[in-house]
């Protein structure tokens, strides 16, 4: 998504420092969807893709630091499947717009 945002903003790379760094350091998927210009496209996507998108929304970088076992194996697999699913996985869909 962040690569898409750089493309939309005609920015050659993601700022690693400076004032703009914090503006780009967003991990909220709904905000990223809006900034990438893909909000309308997800609303028009097949219901299976939209369902997969909905599964990924609760993810956050902080989940990596939760104690082991605080996320069940089933929950983790559900998120991974939503991202990897063919043909309606979130990653596959995002890659179409890079």
Secondary structure by P-SEA (a helix, b strand, c coil): caaaaaaaacccccccccccccccccccaaaaaaaacaaaaaaaccaaaaaaaaaaccccccccccccccccaaaaaaaaaaaccccccaaaaaaacc
